[in-house]
């Protein structure tokens, strides 16, 4: 049965192999050209240190961004959109085409069980697609990380772009998109319907569940006086909540914070606005805003967020594949 599935899906598998070879060649060439551009512009030191410490002329850095920022963003988009493409072009037609054309009837009359027939098709279709995605993800990360502080990976690991292409999340998204496509394909029995509805449903679920993994992470609290800056808001951590605390250490409601800060912008004698920022900051504790706080997830826990994210979409994928099995076994 695996051999039969291979024969029926060999065009797809050869296409995936071709995409991997071409993608690897293009990414390797882009990385080489980018490193040459960095060296020729004498930006090598800027790659390994924070951008604010880079001593290169601002115009040189802007020229590099103008030449490479769009290209690097396209590399990110490749990994972000790849799971949806796997669901649309591999998952959705896998069984929908068989049911639409009636060729499943021949398979059902053979000695092989429906479950084994379905499992063989799933393995042959899904595993190579996930291998391709994982390989491209590694290649794109290898390319973009070479830009260091000059590239799109120089940011918080919780930012949408970086999080979506890192660790196990892309593979989990692809598994979910594939399972969603196969389920809708079996239920609709129409290839085009499965592709269209599968894409829409995948996008909707991704938006609906965005940030769910973050809310499962343990948070820490940072408290500082109003005249100091919260480092959690600038060091790559994920700030889940922030505001002010009163003298008793209780959060101050936002409407009251607004009223108090507006009052501190006015000189008590009503002689106009405060002359300096220092006057404003000194007024805040006196008005009841004793400290500012931030509840945050440290950057070091990003890996845990990816595991939660993968678990969420993995469970959904397993449920959809179980639904696909149930629906196929009921097909006549």
Buried (B, 14 or more C-beta within 10 A) or exposed (E): BEEBBEEBBEEBBEBBEEBBEEBBEEBEEBBEEBBEBBEEBEBEBBBEEEEEEBEBEEEBBEBBEEEBBEEBBEBBBBBBEBBBBBBBBBBBBBBBBBBBEEEBEEBBEEEEEBEEBBBBBBEBBBEBBBBBBBBBBEBBBEBBBBBBBBBBBBEBBBEEBBBBBBBBBBBBBBBBBBBBBBBBBBBBBBBEBBBBBBBEBBEEBBEEBEBEBBEBBEBEEBEBEBEEEBEBBEEBBBBBEBBBBBEEEEBBEEEBBEEBBEEBEBEEEEEEEBEEEEEBBBBBBEBBBBBBBBBBBBBEBBEBBBBBBBBBBBEBBEEBBEBBBEBBEEBE
